[in-house]
Amino acid sequence: MTPSNPPLRLSVTTAHDEKDLTLQTPTSGSALTPPVTPIAKEIADAERSIPSPLEEPSPEQTAAQVKRNINTPLRFTDEIEICRDGEDCPVEFGRGAWSIVYKARSTPNVTTTHLHTPPSSPVTTSRVLAVKAPLRRDARKVLQSEALTLTRLNLTPGFERHVVPFHGFLSDSDALVMSAVPLSLSTYIEDQADLRKQQPSTATMFDPVQGPEAWRDMARKLITSLAWLHDTAGIIHGDIKPHNILLRPIATDEPGLEAGAFPYEPLLADFSSAFDIPSDATPAPDANQAAMSAFTPPFTAPELLSLASLKSGDVAPTPASDVFSLAATLMAAATGDLLLYPGSNNMQRLAMARDGHRILDFTRAGSNGCRVPRNGFVEKLVQPAVFKDPAQRISTRDWVALASS
C-alpha cells in the first residue's frame, strides 16, 4: 500500500551548467548552524549501531598520511529520499547561514548480480539520516570543502567517539549525508535552564544548571574530543559553539556509568569553517572568509573579533581560538544562558565578546552568574583557556589532564 505522504526524492535539475536543489528555499537563515532541532529517540537507537562506510586506516598510518592520500570526498551511493510532513513539506532538522538540514531516509541500491546467482531477498531496511544541503549558491564550495574534511576525519582512528558520523557526499547537489543525532547541546542547555527555573532551589543555585557531576563529565568529554581533533586529526574546527555539538544518548544501564554522569556522548559537528593545522613552520592556509562570516560572537575568540582582524581578513582560527570557544561553550552550559554576556543589546554583547578574556567577570554580572562562583571548579577549568594572549592559553593536552583531575 502506498503511503498518503511518501518521501520526496532529493532530485537535481541542471540549467546553464548550474546545479540547483529542487527542495532548496533560498531564504536567509539564522546565525546558527544546523542541525539544532531534537530528533526522535528511534533515530538514536537506529543510528548508534550503524558503522561508518569508511574503513579505518592501518595503525601505522598517521593522520597526516591520511590527509595527503585523500583528495576527494567519500561518495554516497545509496538511494536517498527527503521525508515530508503531513502538509507535504520537507521535514527540516535545522538551518543556518549556509545550509539547511533535511530529515531523509536511505535504502541500499540493488545491484545486478551474476546470471547464475540466486536473487537476494528484497531490500526493505531503511535508515534515518540528515542531509545537509546548500542554502545559497556561494555555499556550494563551503560544503564541498566540508565533505573532504569529514572524509578525512572519518578515516582518523577514534573518530566515532568525537565527530558526527559522515556517510558520504552527493556531488550532484553538493549535499552532505550524515547520521541523524537526536539533540544539540544548545537545546539541552536551554532545557536544563528551563527546568531550573521551574524547580528553583537555594541548595543548587551555585551549581551548573545540569548539576556539578554532569557538567564535569561533559566538560571532560568535550575537552578530550577537542584534543583528539587537534592532536590526532590535525584539524582546527573554527566554529565551536553549543549549536555545533550534537549529543548521542548513552544507555542509563551502560556499565561504568556513574550516578549523575552526563548521559550523552558529545559529537563535534559542522566543519564548514575547519582547515588543517600546518604540520611545519609554513604559514597557515588562507581561512575560508565566507565560512568565517557565520561566526557567533559570544563563542568566538576575541582576537578574531577585533576591527582590524575583521577588516583585513588576515587572522584565521587557531587551536588556541578553538580552546577559547570551547571554554565559552562550557560557560554557557554552566549558566544556562546561550547569550552568555549580560548586555542589553547585541552591540553591548559584541563589545564584551571583543574583550573576551574577561568572560568570567562579565558572566558573573549576569542573572545566572552565581552558578560560576569564584575559585569554584568551573572557574578553575575555564580560566586557563581564556587568556587574552592566545599563546598563553592552556594546551588541549594539559586541559585534558586538568579536566580529569
N, C-alpha and C positions, 0 to 999 in steps of 0.2 A: 504493500500500500504506500502510495506516495504521500509524504507529509504535506500539510497545508502550507507550510512556510519553509521550503527547502533551502539549505545553504546556497549562497551565490558563489560561483567560481571566481577566483581572482583572475580577471582577464586583462589583457593589454591591447590597446589599439595603437596603430602606428600611423602617423601623418607627418609628412615633410621630415622624415627621419627623426621625429621626436616621439618618445615613448611616454604615454600618459596612462596612469591607473584609472580605470573606469569608475572605481569607487572613491577616488580622491575628491575631496571637497576643499578647495583652496581658501579656507578661512583662517584667520590669524589665531594661533594658539596661545596658551599661557606661557609663562617662562619656565614652567615645569616640564620635565622630560618624561614621557610615559614609559612603562605602564605605572599608573598611580592608583587604579581602582581595585578594591579587593575582588578576588575571583573565588568561585565556589570551591568547597572542600573536595569535590570529586576530582578537580584538576590536580590538586596537591597529591592525592593518593595515586592518580594515574601517572603523573609526570615524574614523581620521585623515583619510580622504578625504570624509567626509560633511559637506556645507556646512550651516550653521545655517539653519533655516527662516525666520529673521528677515531682513529687509532692513536694511542699514545706512542710517543717516540721511545726508542730504546733508552735504557737507563744512562748510557754513556753520551746520549745526545743532549747537548745543552740547549737552553732557551735561545741563545744567540744563534746556534746552528739551525734551530727550527725556523727562526726569522729569515735567515739567509736562504733557506731552501723553499720556503712557502711564499710565492709571489702572486698567487691567485686565490680567491676565497673558495671555500667549500660550496659546491652547488647543491641545492635542494632538488631532489628528483621525484619525490612522491607527489601524488595528486593532492591539491590543497584547495579548500573552499572557505570563503568567508561566511561566517554564520550571520543570520538575520534574526531580528526580534519579531514579536507579534505584529508589529506595524510595518514589517518588510524593510526595516532599516538595518544597515550593517551594525553589528554589535562592537562597540569600542571598549577597549580596556583603558585607554587614556590617549592624550595627545599633548604635544609640546610645540616648541618654537620651530622645529624642523620636521617632525614626523607625527604620524598617527598610528596607533597600535590597535589592530583588529583581533577579535576572537576568531579563530579558524579551526577547522578540523582537517586532518590529512589521512589518506589511506595509501598503502604501498601500491606502486604501479604493478600491474600484472604483465609480465614479460612473456613473450612467446617461447615455449620450451621445444626441445628436440622432438621430431616427429614420433619417435617410439617411446617417448617419456610420458607416463600417465599424467593427466592434468591434475594439478593440485586442487585442494579444497578452495571454495570461493573465499576471497579475502573480505572479511567483514569488520576486522578490527580497525578502529579509528582512534585518533588521539587528539586531544585539545592542545592547540598551540597558540602562540602570539605572533602575529605578522606585523612587523614594523615597516610601514611604507612612507615614502617621502610625501610631505605635505605641500611642497612647492618645488619648482624646478631646480633651484640652486641647492636643494638638499640632496640631490642625487649623488654628487661626488662625496658628500659627507657620509652617506650611508654606504657607498662603495668602500670608502676607507675604513669605516667601522666593521664591515664584513670581513676585511682582511685581518684587522686586529683581533676580532673574535675567533677567526680561524686559527690564528697563531696561539691565542690564549687557550683554546680548547685542545691544543696539541702539547701544552705545557703540563708536566706532571703535577697533580694536585688540583687541577682547575675545578673539578666537580665540587670542591668544598668552598670555593671562593667566588666564582663568577656564574652568572646565569647561563645555563646550557644553550649552546648555539647549534642549530640543526642544518643551516645552510642558507645560501643566497639565491634569490630569484632574480636572475640577471635581466629578464625581460621587463621587470617592473622596478628594479633596484630596491627590492624589499628584503628584509631580514626575517628569518624564521627561527623562533626561539621557544623554549619551554614557557608555558604559562605558569607563572609563580603567583601564589594566591594573595599576597599582601605586600604593600610597600612600607618602609619604615616611617614615612611621613604620615600615612594613615594610622599606623599603630601608635605613633606619638600623640596624634590628635585624640584617638580613642582612649588612651590612658589618661590624658589630661581631662577629658570629659568625665571619666569615671571618678577621678579625684574630686572634681567639682561637685559631683552628685553625692559623694561619700566623704566629706571633709573630716579630717581628724588631726588634732594637735599632736598626736603621737607620731605621725608620719610627715608632718609639714616640713621637716628639714631633710627629707629623703627624696631621691629622684622619683618622678611620678610613677614609674613602673616598679619601684621598690629597690633597695640597695643591692641585693644579691643579683637580681635580674639585670640591673644596669651594669654592674661589674662584669658579669658574664658576657653581656652583649658587647661591652667595650673591648674585652679581651679578644673576642671572636673577630670584631671589625679590625682591630689593630693587627691581628695575625693575618687577616686577608690582605691588608694594605702592604704588610711586609712581604707577603708572597708575591703580590703584584710587582713591587719594586725590585726585590732581590732575586726572585726566581724567574718571573716572566719578563722583567726588564721593561715594564710599561709604566708610563705616567697616566693616570686616569684623566686628570684635568678638570673634572666637574663633579667632585664628590659632594653629595648633599643627601638628606633623608629621602628625597624623591627618587634618587638613583640607586637605592639599596632595597632589594627585594628580600622578603622573609619566607623561607620554606619551613613549614611546621615540623617539629620533632615530636615523635610519639611520646606521650607523657609517661608511658611504661617502659621507655627505652632504657636498657641497662646503663648505669653510671650517671643518669640524670639526677642531679641533686635537687633537693627541695628549694624552691624559689629561683631556680636557674632560668635563664632566658629560654623560652620554649621554641625558639626558631634558629635556623641556620641563615645568617645574613649573607646575601649574594650581591656582589657588585654588578651593576647594570649600566647601560648607556655609555658606550665608549666612543661617542661621536667627537669628543674633544681630546682623545687619547693620542699619544705617539710614543715612540721608542725612547728609552733613556740612552743617550750616547754611550758607547762602550769604551771610548777613549777620550782624549783631550780635545777632540774636534768640537766645534760649536753645535749646539742643539739645532735640529732642523726647524725651519720656519713653522710657527704654530699656525693651525688652521684658524684664521681670523674669523671666518664665517661661523664655525662651530663655537669659537670663544665668545661670540656676541650673545650667546644664550646663557651666560653665567648668571648665577643668582647671588647678588651682593652679600647677603648675610653669611654665606658659606664660602666666599671667595677670599683667598689670601690678600691682605691689604696691598702688597707690592704690585698686584695685578689690577688694582682699582685706582691707582694714582692717576691724576690727569695726564701726566707725562707718558705713562705706560699706555693709556687708552688712546692718546693722540698718535704716538709713534708706532704702536703695534709691535715694538721690538721685544717686549717682555713676554715670555711664554711660561706656562705652568712648569713647575719643577717638582721633584719628590718632596721638597720642603713645603711647597704650596699645597700639595695633597695632604701632608701631615696637618697643616693648619685647618684645611677644610674638614677633615675627619674630626679634629678637636671641636670645631664649631658644631658639627653634627652631634657629637656626644653631649655638648652643652644643651642643644635643643631637646635631645632625648631626656635629659635630666629635668629641665624646667617645664617641658610640655609645650613650649612656645616656638613655633616654626618661624615667626618673625625675628626671634632671637634678641633683637635690640629694642629698647622701650620707647623709641622716638614716636612722636605723634603723627608723623607723615613719612613718606618714602625718602625725601631729601634728608631729613634728620637721621634716619636709619642708615642711609648711604654714607653720610659723614662719619658716623660711628664705625661702620664697616671699614672705611679707609684708615681708621685708627684702631684696627682690629686687635692689636697687641693688648689693648685694654678691655678685651671682651669679658673677662671675669668681673671687672668693676661695673661695666655697662649692664651686664646681665643682672647683677645684684641690685641694681637700681630699678629693675622691673618688678612686676607684680608677683612673679614666682622666684625672685632672687633668693628667698630663704632656702630654696632647695639646693643651693650651692654655697654652703657655709664656709667661712674662712678656715683654712687648714684642714678641710674635710677631704675625703677620698676623691671626690670629683675634681676639686682644685688641684690636688697633687698629681692627678693623671693628665689634666688639661694644661696646666701652667707651662711645662717644658715644651709644649707643642705650639705655643702661640707667641713666641718671642718676635719682636719687630724685625730683627735681622734674621732672614731665613737660614743663614749659616749656623746660627746658634740653636735652632730648633732641634729637638731630640731626633735621633735616627730611628727608623722603624724597628731595627733590631733591639735597640735599648728600650724602645717603647713597649715592645712585646714583653721584655723582662720585667719592666715596671708594672705592666698590667697583670702579670702573672704572680707578682709577689704578694 
